[in-house]
């Protein structure tokens, strides 16, 4: 559905994007992770046909965005990181205005607008003025606006920015519904754990370059050369640390904040973990819990971009 080849954007000597390459299949939910200024919004502006690239090509559903931007705009819905709303327009009037701009007949708009408001949980605000809505409601209304022409691709730049926890959960649920509808969705966000929940794939961009791309699990696996195991005991036991020190896969044993616990780095496989646990139980060590610490997306992001200016 989306193919990016050698995408580059220069401002003088500064590279906002540097030879970006990316291919996404139809129905994929892709999360773009990166610090401010990394190149996320620049990429999205180019995909939305609002910014001209210095070099490279982008194809959406096989159509070159540089050669046929009008055709591409019919296939994409773009939601920028700031939302534009108009005073003295009610929510349904706002959507009707954009529907008319896309050339949707009035009869169809009357059927479509209630459906979109229901999708984004704003049916009860249909006749409220847009400028009186909360930030979260405005965000959801702008998402409905980007769906007015039933696009194949959604480009959402920081869709959950500035939202409170409840509003973020509502936005996440809406995006899951859109994914089930088969939309191809690109999301940029600084709320990294939520990207892990929503996305099939993530890409980490830094200084205009895509430095990692894959599923969350794949990227975590590449980084987790050593796992961290935390063990808690039902009671203190002499010689516990000495037992774990003898295992060839264990290193860097440290006490935990919790009483009667230790953590250590482990280089072995899951089978090696099981064997260690069996031996510990057979040795008479009173184990309360034996857990591998799960690396979250924030850990992944910090590890990948470590040392970047």
VOBA-1610 file (N, C-alpha, C; in pm, whole numbers, padded with zeros to 5 digits, always signed):
BEGIN
Unk+00082-00122+00000Unk+00000+00000+00000Unk+00085+00126+00000Unk+00198+00122+00075Unk+00288+00239+00081Unk+00429+00193+00052Unk+00494+00261-00039Unk+00633+00231-00072Unk+00712+00361-00079Unk+00814+00370+00005Unk+00899+00489+00011Unk+01039+00449-00032Unk+01092+00520-00132Unk+01223+00485-00188Unk+01317+00605-00183Unk+01421+00595-00103Unk+01526+00697-00100Unk+01476+00837-00069Unk+01376+00848+00017Unk+01316+00978+00045Unk+01413+01068+00121Unk+01437+01186+00063Unk+01532+01281+00121Unk+01472+01421+00117Unk+01490+01494+00228Unk+01447+01633+00233Unk+01559+01715+00296Unk+01607+01815+00217Unk+01715+01902+00264Unk+01665+02045+00281Unk+01719+02109+00382Unk+01703+02253+00400Unk+01845+02310+00405Unk+01894+02353+00288Unk+02034+02391+00281Unk+02121+02267+00299Unk+02209+02270+00398Unk+02295+02155+00426Unk+02232+02058+00526Unk+02120+02100+00586Unk+02056+02017+00688Unk+01966+01912+00624Unk+01982+01786+00665Unk+01898+01677+00617Unk+01786+01650+00717Unk+01665+01692+00682Unk+01550+01657+00766Unk+01515+01511+00747Unk+01533+01459+00625Unk+01520+01317+00595Unk+01640+01276+00511Unk+01693+01158+00539Unk+01815+01114+00473Unk+01798+00972+00420Unk+01757+00960+00293Unk+01749+00831+00223Unk+01658+00733+00299Unk+01534+00773+00323Unk+01438+00690+00395Unk+01376+00588+00301Unk+01377+00461+00342Unk+01316+00352+00265Unk+01222+00274+00356Unk+01099+00250+00305Unk+01000+00182+00387Unk+00891+00124+00298Unk+00847+00002+00326Unk+00737-00061+00253Unk+00636-00114+00354Unk+00508-00081+00335Unk+00402-00126+00425Unk+00291-00191+00345Unk+00246-00307+00393Unk+00137-00378+00328Unk+00002-00316+00367Unk-00099-00345+00287Unk-00233-00297+00316Unk-00282-00352+00449Unk-00346-00267+00529Unk-00400-00309+00657Unk-00302-00304+00772Unk-00179-00257+00745Unk-00078-00247+00851Unk-00099-00122+00935Unk-00079-00135+01065Unk-00076-00018+01153Unk+00071+00003+01191Unk+00127+00116+01144Unk+00269+00143+01159Unk+00290+00262+01252Unk+00373+00244+01352Unk+00404+00350+01445Unk+00541+00409+01420Unk+00546+00542+01410Unk+00670+00614+01386Unk+00717+00671+01519Unk+00833+00627+01567Unk+00885+00670+01695Unk+01009+00757+01672Unk+01016+00869+01740Unk+01134+00954+01727Unk+01120+01079+01811Unk+01232+01137+01848Unk+01231+01260+01925Unk+01184+01376+01838Unk+01157+01490+01900Unk+01122+01610+01824Unk+01235+01644+01728Unk+01200+01671+01603Unk+01301+01705+01503Unk+01364+01585+01437Unk+01316+01464+01466Unk+01378+01344+01408Unk+01340+01325+01262Unk+01225+01380+01220Unk+01183+01366+01081Unk+01045+01306+01062Unk+00972+01282+01171Unk+00840+01219+01161Unk+00741+01307+01085Unk+00726+01432+01130Unk+00627+01521+01068Unk+00665+01554+00924Unk+00794+01566+00896Unk+00839+01591+00760Unk+00797+01478+00668Unk+00815+01354+00715Unk+00773+01237+00636Unk+00624+01240+00610Unk+00548+01270+00713Unk+00402+01270+00700Unk+00354+01382+00607Unk+00418+01497+00613Unk+00381+01608+00524Unk+00405+01571+00378Unk+00514+01501+00353Unk+00544+01457+00216Unk+00441+01353+00170Unk+00410+01258+00258Unk+00310+01156+00225Unk+00173+01218+00198Unk+00145+01327+00269Unk+00015+01395+00253Unk+00015+01491+00134Unk+00120+01494+00056Unk+00137+01579-00063Unk+00142+01727-00028Unk+00179+01760+00095Unk+00185+01900+00138Unk+00327+01955+00140Unk+00425+01871+00113Unk+00564+01914+00112Unk+00637+01838+00003Unk+00718+01911-00073Unk+00792+01850-00183Unk+00923+01792-00133Unk+00949+01667-00167Unk+01075+01603-00129Unk+01189+01656-00216Unk+01311+01653-00161Unk+01429+01691-00238Unk+01467+01580-00335Unk+01453+01457-00290Unk+01485+01341-00375Unk+01404+01222-00325Unk+01396+01121-00412Unk+01326+00999-00375Unk+01182+00998-00426Unk+01117+00883-00411Unk+00980+00864-00459Unk+00895+00799-00351Unk+00766+00833-00354Unk+00668+00771-00264Unk+00551+00724-00349Unk+00509+00599-00327Unk+00394+00543-00398Unk+00289+00502-00295Unk+00166+00543-00317Unk+00054+00500-00234Unk-00042+00425-00323Unk-00057+00297-00292Unk-00139+00207-00374Unk-00094+00211-00520Unk+00036+00220-00539Unk+00094+00218-00673Unk+00099+00350-00744Unk+00048+00458-00682Unk+00043+00589-00747Unk+00155+00677-00693Unk+00234+00736-00781Unk+00343+00825-00741Unk+00285+00958-00693Unk+00315+00995-00568Unk+00253+01115-00511Unk+00304+01242-00577Unk+00423+01238-00633Unk+00477+01357-00698Unk+00413+01379-00835Unk+00384+01270-00906Unk+00328+01280-01040Unk+00177+01299-01040Unk+00107+01238-00942Unk-00040+01245-00940Unk-00089+01277-00799Unk-00056+01396-00747Unk-00096+01429-00609Unk-00247+01432-00588Unk-00323+01478-00688Unk-00469+01485-00673Unk-00530+01347-00657Unk-00477+01251-00730Unk-00527+01114-00719Unk-00493+01054-00583Unk-00374+01087-00533Unk-00331+01036-00403Unk-00418+01092-00291Unk-00456+01220-00301Unk-00535+01284-00195Unk-00671+01218-00176Unk-00721+01152-00280Unk-00848+01081-00268Unk-00833+00953-00186Unk-00707+00906-00173Unk-00682+00778-00104Unk-00632+00795+00039Unk-00601+00919+00079Unk-00542+00939+00210Unk-00629+01030+00297Unk-00624+01006+00426Unk-00682+01096+00524Unk-00571+01143+00616Unk-00553+01274+00625Unk-00440+01330+00700Unk-00489+01408+00821Unk-00433+01376+00936Unk-00465+01446+01060Unk-00334+01502+01115Unk-00312+01634+01106Unk-00186+01693+01152Unk-00177+01695+01303Unk-00060+01734+01354Unk-00040+01736+01499Unk-00108+01857+01564Unk-00167+01945+01485Unk-00253+02051+01539Unk-00384+02041+01463Unk-00495+02069+01530Unk-00623+02051+01462Unk-00684+02187+01432Unk-00736+02199+01310Unk-00800+02323+01270Unk-00951+02312+01284Unk-01008+02393+01368Unk-01154+02395+01381Unk-01202+02539+01363Unk-01328+02553+01330Unk-01382+02684+01298Unk-01487+02727+01400Unk-01478+02851+01445Unk-01578+02904+01537Unk-01714+02910+01468Unk-01817+02905+01549Unk-01956+02922+01502Unk-01999+02812+01405Unk-01932+02696+01411Unk-01978+02579+01337Unk-02008+02468+01436Unk-02120+02401+01417Unk-02150+02286+01501Unk-02078+02163+01444Unk-02070+02057+01525Unk-01992+01940+01486Unk-02040+01882+01353Unk-02173+01870+01335Unk-02222+01814+01210Unk-02202+01909+01093Unk-02206+02041+01119Unk-02181+02139+01013Unk-02035+02135+00970Unk-01948+02113+01066Unk-01804+02103+01039Unk-01776+01987+00943Unk-01834+01869+00974Unk-01815+01754+00886Unk-01885+01772+00752Unk-01998+01839+00752Unk-02071+01864+00628Unk-01989+01953+00535Unk-01920+02053+00593Unk-01835+02142+00514Unk-01725+02064+00442Unk-01659+01974+00517Unk-01551+01897+00456Unk-01605+01794+00357Unk-01721+01736+00387Unk-01780+01643+00292Unk-01812+01710+00160Unk-01864+01833+00168Unk-01893+01909+00046Unk-01765+01942-00029Unk-01657+01971+00047Unk-01528+02002-00016Unk-01476+01884-00096Unk-01508+01764-00051Unk-01466+01644-00124Unk-01564+01605-00234Unk-01668+01684-00251Unk-01763+01657-00358Unk-01862+01548-00327Unk-01881+01517-00200Unk-01978+01415-00161Unk-02119+01475-00168Unk-02212+01414-00240Unk-02347+01470-00254Unk-02416+01487-00118Unk-02504+01584-00110Unk-02570+01617+00017Unk-02647+01498+00073Unk-02712+01422-00012Unk-02789+01306+00034Unk-02699+01205+00104Unk-02580+01183+00047Unk-02485+01089+00108Unk-02427+01145+00237Unk-02404+01277+00239Unk-02347+01337+00360Unk-02441+01322+00479Unk-02570+01334+00455Unk-02668+01323+00563Unk-02667+01184+00626Unk-02634+01083+00546Unk-02623+00946+00598Unk-02487+00923+00663Unk-02384+00981+00604Unk-02246+00954+00646Unk-02210+01021+00777Unk-02252+01145+00796Unk-02210+01222+00914Unk-02252+01155+01045Unk-02377+01108+01060Unk-02412+01038+01185Unk-02328+00912+01208Unk-02292+00842+01101Unk-02210+00722+01115Unk-02070+00756+01165Unk-02012+00864+01112Unk-01878+00905+01156Unk-01879+00954+01301Unk-01982+01029+01337Unk-01992+01077+01475Unk-02008+00960+01572Unk-02080+00858+01529Unk-02094+00739+01615Unk-01961+00666+01627Unk-01886+00657+01517Unk-01756+00590+01518Unk-01661+00654+01619Unk-01660+00786+01625Unk-01567+00857+01714Unk-01633+00897+01847Unk-01748+00838+01875Unk-01817+00859+02004Unk-01852+01006+02029Unk-01907+01071+01925Unk-01947+01211+01939Unk-02092+01235+01899Unk-02170+01128+01895Unk-02311+01144+01856Unk-02383+01244+01947Unk-02350+01239+02076Unk-02417+01328+02172Unk-02373+01474+02159Unk-02268+01499+02079Unk-02218+01636+02059Unk-02246+01687+01918Unk-02336+01622+01848Unk-02361+01655+01707Unk-02398+01801+01687Unk-02477+01858+01777Unk-02526+01994+01759Unk-02454+02095+01849Unk-02339+02054+01906Unk-02259+02145+01988Unk-02161+02220+01899Unk-02130+02343+01939Unk-02033+02422+01862Unk-01892+02364+01882Unk-01818+02358+01774Unk-01688+02294+01772Unk-01591+02358+01871Unk-01590+02492+01877Unk-01491+02559+01962Unk-01521+02541+02110Unk-01637+02483+02146Unk-01669+02458+02286Unk-01639+02314+02327Unk-01595+02231+02235Unk-01562+02093+02266Unk-01430+02085+02342Unk-01413+01979+02419Unk-01286+01955+02488Unk-01178+01920+02385Unk-01053+01922+02429Unk-00943+01890+02338Unk-00958+01749+02281Unk-00992+01654+02368Unk-01008+01517+02321Unk-01119+01504+02219Unk-01229+01576+02240Unk-01340+01571+02145Unk-01301+01634+02013Unk-01226+01743+02019Unk-01178+01806+01895Unk-01088+01710+01817Unk-01002+01638+01889Unk-00914+01541+01824Unk-00996+01434+01753Unk-01098+01383+01820Unk-01181+01278+01761Unk-01262+01333+01643Unk-01307+01458+01653Unk-01380+01519+01542Unk-01289+01534+01420Unk-01165+01571+01443Unk-01070+01584+01332Unk-01037+01449+01271Unk-01039+01345+01353Unk-01022+01211+01298Unk-01140+01175+01208Unk-01261+01210+01253Unk-01380+01187+01169Unk-01369+01265+01039Unk-01318+01387+01047Unk-01300+01468+00927Unk-01207+01399+00827Unk-01100+01338+00877Unk-01004+01272+00788Unk-01061+01144+00726Unk-01174+01097+00782Unk-01237+00975+00729Unk-01355+01004+00637Unk-01387+01130+00617Unk-01511+01169+00549Unk-01523+01110+00409Unk-01409+01090+00341Unk-01411+01039+00203Unk-01369+00892+00196Unk-01369+00822+00311Unk-01338+00679+00319Unk-01202+00647+00256Unk-01093+00706+00310Unk-00961+00683+00251Unk-00907+00544+00282Unk-00817+00497+00197Unk-00751+00369+00221Unk-00640+00382+00325Unk-00579+00501+00331Unk-00463+00524+00418Unk-00492+00640+00513Unk-00460+00622+00641Unk-00471+00730+00739Unk-00333+00768+00787Unk-00304+00899+00784Unk-00175+00952+00829Unk-00204+01040+00950Unk-00169+00992+01066Unk-00208+01057+01192Unk-00082+01102+01267Unk-00061+01233+01270Unk+00058+01290+01335Unk+00022+01326+01479Unk+00074+01249+01574Unk+00049+01271+01717Unk-00101+01278+01749Unk-00179+01175+01716Unk-00324+01183+01737Unk-00365+01188+01884Unk-00277+01142+01974Unk-00313+01142+02116Unk-00239+01251+02194Unk-00177+01345+02123Unk-00099+01449+02189Unk-00187+01535+02279Unk-00145+01551+02403Unk-00214+01640+02495Unk-00343+01586+02553Unk-00375+01461+02527Unk-00499+01404+02576Unk-00481+01347+02717Unk-00588+01351+02795Unk-00583+01290+02928Unk-00595+01138+02911Unk-00568+01060+03017Unk-00567+00913+03003Unk-00695+00855+02945Unk-00812+00904+02988Unk-00937+00850+02936Unk-00951+00880+02786Unk-00916+01002+02745Unk-00927+01039+02604Unk-00830+00957+02519Unk-00711+00925+02573Unk-00615+00843+02499Unk-00669+00702+02479Unk-00734+00648+02582Unk-00791+00514+02570Unk-00901+00514+02464Unk-00985+00619+02463Unk-01091+00628+02363Unk-01033+00637+02222Unk-00927+00716+02206Unk-00862+00728+02075Unk-00803+00594+02032Unk-00741+00524+02126Unk-00680+00394+02094Unk-00787+00294+02049Unk-00901+00294+02116Unk-01009+00202+02080Unk-01063+00232+01940Unk-01073+00361+01906Unk-01119+00400+01772Unk-01021+00351+01666Unk-00892+00365+01693Unk-00791+00322+01596Unk-00794+00170+01578Unk-00823+00097+01685Unk-00837-00048+01672Unk-00954-00083+01581Unk-01064-00009+01595Unk-01180-00030+01508Unk-01144-00004+01362Unk-01070+00104+01338Unk-01030+00137+01200Unk-00936+00031+01144Unk-00851-00023+01229Unk-00763-00132+01185Unk-00846-00253+01142Unk-00950-00285+01220Unk-01037-00398+01187Unk-01112-00373+01056Unk-01128-00246+01019Unk-01195-00211+00893Unk-01099-00222+00773Unk-00973-00254+00800Unk-00878-00274+00692Unk-00800-00152+00650Unk-00810-00043+00727Unk-00735+00078+00693Unk-00585+00056+00717Unk-00505+00115+00631Unk-00361+00121+00655Unk-00334+00251+00731Unk-00274+00240+00849Unk-00263+00354+00939Unk-00118+00381+00975Unk-00077+00506+00960Unk+00055+00550+01007Unk+00033+00646+01123Unk+00099+00618+01234Unk+00084+00698+01355Unk+00222+00740+01403Unk+00235+00867+01438Unk+00355+00909+01510Unk+00313+00945+01652Unk+00398+00914+01746Unk+00362+00941+01884Unk+00484+00939+01973Unk+00476+01016+02084Unk+00576+01007+02189Unk+00527+00918+02302Unk+00401+00873+02295Unk+00347+00786+02399Unk+00381+00643+02360Unk+00504+00604+02388Unk+00561+00483+02332Unk+00488+00355+02372Unk+00452+00334+02498Unk+00382+00209+02532Unk+00252+00190+02456Unk+00181+00299+02425Unk+00056+00286+02351Unk+00082+00243+02207Unk+00192+00286+02148Unk+00225+00240+02014Unk+00245+00089+02014Unk+00308+00038+02119Unk+00331-00106+02128Unk+00199-00182+02127Unk+00096-00127+02189Unk-00034-00192+02195Unk-00109-00183+02063Unk-00093-00072+01991Unk-00175-00046+01872Unk-00114-00096+01743Unk+00019-00101+01734Unk+00085-00114+01604Unk+00129-00257+01573Unk+00121-00291+01444Unk+00178-00416+01395Unk+00329-00403+01379Unk+00372-00285+01335Unk+00514-00259+01315Unk+00548-00121+01369Unk+00673-00102+01407Unk+00720+00030+01445Unk+00848+00061+01370Unk+00873+00189+01351Unk+00999+00235+01293Unk+01056+00342+01382Unk+01183+00331+01412Unk+01250+00431+01494Unk+01332+00521+01402Unk+01301+00650+01404Unk+01370+00746+01318Unk+01453+00840+01405Unk+01575+00866+01360Unk+01665+00952+01437Unk+01750+01031+01338Unk+01749+01163+01353Unk+01825+01250+01263Unk+01793+01222+01115Unk+01666+01198+01087Unk+01623+01180+00950Unk+01646+01043+00892Unk+01698+00951+00971Unk+01726+00816+00922Unk+01643+00713+00997Unk+01593+00615+00924Unk+01521+00504+00985Unk+01623+00404+01036Unk+01640+00399+01167Unk+01748+00318+01224Unk+01701+00182+01274Unk+01570+00161+01279Unk+01517+00029+01316Unk+01375+00018+01262Unk+01339-00103+01218Unk+01205-00125+01162Unk+01168-00272+01181Unk+01049-00297+01231Unk+01001-00432+01249Unk+00889-00434+01351Unk+00847-00553+01388Unk+00748-00564+01495Unk+00814-00527+01627Unk+00733-00493+01726Unk+00788-00459+01857Unk+00869-00577+01911Unk+00816-00698+01895Unk+00885-00817+01945Unk+01018-00838+01876Unk+01023-00814+01744Unk+01148-00833+01669Unk+01255-00735+01714Unk+01216-00609+01733Unk+01314-00510+01775Unk+01362-00537+01917Unk+01271-00578+02005Unk+01311-00613+02140Unk+01408-00730+02139Unk+01380-00830+02054Unk+01465-00948+02049Unk+01606-00915+02003Unk+01618-00819+01910Unk+01751-00780+01862Unk+01833-00715+01973Unk+01764-00645+02061Unk+01834-00570+02166Unk+01859-00653+02292Unk+01779-00756+02312Unk+01788-00830+02436Unk+01890-00942+02425Unk+02018-00909+02413Unk+02121-01011+02416Unk+02123-01078+02553Unk+02106-00999+02658Unk+02098-01051+02793Unk+01961-01017+02851Unk+01901-01116+02916Unk+01774-01093+02984Unk+01801-01063+03130Unk+01707-00996+03193Unk+01718-00971+03336Unk+01615-01056+03408Unk+01661-01142+03499Unk+01575-01230+03575Unk+01567-01178+03719Unk+01447-01172+03772Unk+01427-01134+03911Unk+01370-01253+03987Unk+01435-01287+04100Unk+01393-01400+04183Unk+01363-01350+04323Unk+01249-01390+04375Unk+01215-01359+04514Unk+01198-01489+04592Unk+01235-01484+04720Unk+01233-01603+04804Unk+01132-01586+04918Unk+01083-01699+04966Unk+00988-01693+05077Unk+01057-01660+05209Unk+01187-01686+05215Unk+01264-01655+05336Unk+01410-01645+05301Unk+01490-01573+05379Unk+01634-01564+05350Unk+01699-01702+05355Unk+01801-01721+05276Unk+01867-01851+05272Unk+02017-01832+05251Unk+02096-01891+05339Unk+02242-01884+05325Unk+02285-01959+05199Unk+02375-01901+05125Unk+02430-01967+05008Unk+02348-01952+04882Unk+02241-01870+04886Unk+02156-01853+04768Unk+02233-01792+04652Unk+02300-01681+04680Unk+02375-01613+04574Unk+02483-01704+04519Unk+02548-01780+04606Unk+02654-01870+04561Unk+02600-01974+04463Unk+02477-02023+04487Unk+02417-02121+04396Unk+02399-02062+04257Unk+02344-01942+04248Unk+02319-01881+04117Unk+02451-01841+04048Unk+02552-01806+04126Unk+02682-01769+04068Unk+02746-01885+03995Unk+02710-02007+04034Unk+02771-02125+03971Unk+02713-02154+03833Unk+02596-02094+03801Unk+02535-02120+03670Unk+02613-02046+03561Unk+02649-02114+03451Unk+02731-02051+03347Unk+02663-01936+03272Unk+02528-01930+03277Unk+02457-01825+03205Unk+02428-01702+03291Unk+02460-01707+03419Unk+02425-01600+03512Unk+02544-01507+03535Unk+02514-01376+03539Unk+02617-01277+03571Unk+02551-01156+03636Unk+02632-01073+03699Unk+02588-00946+03759Unk+02468-00966+03852Unk+02490-01041+03959Unk+02384-01063+04057Unk+02377-00944+04152Unk+02257-00892+04172Unk+02237-00776+04261Unk+02112-00798+04346Unk+02108-00743+04467Unk+01986-00749+04548Unk+01879-00658+04489Unk+01753-00692+04507Unk+01643-00609+04460Unk+01595-00517+04571Unk+01507-00424+04535Unk+01449-00335+04635Unk+01359-00412+04732Unk+01294-00516+04680Unk+01207-00597+04765Unk+01293-00684+04857Unk+01240-00711+04974Unk+01311-00796+05068Unk+01323-00939+05012Unk+01434-01004+05044Unk+01454-01144+05006Unk+01444-01164+04855Unk+01515-01084+04778Unk+01513-01099+04634Unk+01645-01064+04571Unk+01671-01118+04452Unk+01790-01085+04374Unk+01749-01070+04228Unk+01832-01001+04151Unk+01815-00997+04006Unk+01951-01022+03943Unk+01950-01079+03822Unk+02076-01108+03756Unk+02058-01109+03605Unk+02166-01087+03533Unk+02166-01096+03388Unk+02178-01242+03349Unk+02106-01279+03242Unk+02101-01419+03200Unk+02118-01427+03050Unk+02215-01504+03001Unk+02247-01510+02859Unk+02189-01634+02790Unk+02127-01723+02866Unk+02079-01847+02808Unk+01943-01835+02742Unk+01894-01948+02694Unk+01764-01957+02628Unk+01654-01975+02733Unk+01528-01981+02685Unk+01417-02008+02776Unk+01431-02147+02840Unk+01481-02242+02763Unk+01503-02377+02818Unk+01607-02375+02928Unk+01710-02293+02909Unk+01812-02279+03012Unk+01753-02218+03140Unk+01659-02123+03122Unk+01591-02065+03239Unk+01515-02172+03315Unk+01442-02256+03241Unk+01363-02362+03304Unk+01454-02458+03381Unk+01566-02494+03321Unk+01659-02586+03387Unk+01717-02525+03514Unk+01747-02395+03510Unk+01798-02327+03629Unk+01694-02329+03740Unk+01570-02302+03704Unk+01463-02301+03804Unk+01445-02441+03866Unk+01448-02544+03781Unk+01435-02682+03832Unk+01548-02715+03930Unk+01671-02677+03894Unk+01784-02708+03981Unk+01773-02634+04113Unk+01724-02506+04106Unk+01711-02427+04228Unk+01609-02491+04323Unk+01497-02536+04266Unk+01395-02602+04349Unk+01449-02732+04406Unk+01519-02809+04322Unk+01578-02935+04369Unk+01683-02914+04476Unk+01747-02797+04473Unk+01849-02763+04573Unk+01786-02719+04705Unk+01653-02706+04704Unk+01584-02667+04827Unk+01573-02518+04848Unk+01595-02438+04744Unk+01583-02292+04756Unk+01435-02254+04753Unk+01384-02186+04857Unk+01241-02154+04866Unk+01202-02036+04776Unk+01175-02064+04650Unk+01147-01959+04551Unk+01000-01919+04555Unk+00976-01788+04569Unk+00841-01733+04566Unk+00801-01694+04424Unk+00895-01634+04349Unk+00868-01596+04210Unk+00999-01596+04132Unk+00988-01622+04001Unk+01103-01630+03911Unk+01057-01569+03780Unk+01096-01443+03751Unk+01039-01371+03637Unk+01146-01305+03552Unk+01121-01304+03421Unk+01203-01227+03328Unk+01142-01089+03314Unk+01223-00985+03329Unk+01172-00849+03311Unk+01146-00825+03164Unk+01025-00777+03134Unk+00986-00751+02995Unk+01033-00612+02956Unk+01105-00605+02846Unk+01152-00477+02795Unk+01037-00405+02725Unk+01005-00284+02766Unk+00897-00211+02699Unk+00952-00124+02587Unk+00863-00058+02516Unk+00904+00018+02398Unk+00991+00138+02433Unk+00973+00194+02552Unk+01059+00305+02594Unk+01203+00257+02612Unk+01220+00138+02670Unk+01354+00082+02683Unk+01418+00062+02546Unk+01338+00009+02453Unk+01387-00014+02317Unk+01432+00116+02252Unk+01346+00219+02263Unk+01377+00348+02202Unk+01507+00407+02260Unk+01522+00403+02390Unk+01641+00460+02454Unk+01765+00382+02415Unk+01752+00250+02401Unk+01868+00168+02364Unk+01910+00193+02220Unk+01810+00200+02128Unk+01841+00218+01987Unk+01906+00353+01961Unk+01855+00457+02027Unk+01904+00593+02002Unk+02016+00634+02096Unk+02068+00540+02173Unk+02174+00570+02269Unk+02295+00629+02199Unk+02341+00741+02248Unk+02457+00806+02189Unk+02425+00905+02080Unk+02297+00912+02039Unk+02259+01010+01936Unk+02261+01150+01993Unk+02302+01244+01912Unk+02306+01384+01958Unk+02164+01440+01958
//
